Amino acid sequence: MPKETIVAHKTGHSGKNNHGLTGAVNNIGIVFLTDDSYFYLSVFVCDSKENDKTNQNIIVKIAKITWDYFKTN
């Protein structure tokens, strides 16, 4: 998404347990498109053994795919 994209969002993170399992990394928000329309997006990554950066990148990739969908339709 372009750097100037306006996103109002709230993140959440459970942390890792003793076995290295992240119970939840999540983000919910409103993403404003350049034509003044917007979409809501909620992503919940759970029970992940990936590192924090990888879990965050899952959310980023889903947001980008959603952005691309709404920009072309």
Number of C-alpha atoms within 10 A of each C-alpha: 14 9 5 7 11 14 15 11 13 11 12 11 15 12 12 16 9 6 7 13 16 21 16 16 21 17 17 17 16 15 21 16 17 12 7 7 9 15 13 14 16 15 16 16 16 15 12 16 14 12 12 14 8 12 19 15 11 14 19 15 11 14 19 12 12 16 19 12 10 12 11 6 5
